[in-house]
Amino acid sequence: MTRAKALRGLVLAMGYACVAIGLLHVLLGNAAIPGAASAGPTVDSLGRFLGATFAGYGLAWLWAARQAPIPAGAVRALTAVFLLGALGRLLSLAVEGRPHGFQLALGALELALSPLLFWLADADTRVRDEVPPARAQDGPA
């Protein structure tokens, strides 16, 4: 698999996953969080709002996946947000303690995927820069 195809596949997967997870949080509220008990209406409201925001974040990934070439700057910016979320999980771990195991797995996935996405960010642009333009036909000789 080429780097450009890997990038496109990961960007699409990120988009669809984020949209699905975000909508799940909008629909289910706190029930969408493994290991979370009811936190009351204020936290439920916040969670549903952030779910909608996360779905919008997923739409931004899908927008990037549909560009030709996939814009490296957009991938880097979206990955930076993803990495910031992972760092937030680490901060929470340090301040509040160990969360549900599912949250730990998500944090590990976020920390592992971020460098990969940064590395692949310009793969589609590089492929398109390397392909020579087609020559125009001069007509019959």
Order of alpha helices (4+ residues) and beta strands (2+ residues): alpha-alpha-alpha-alpha-alpha
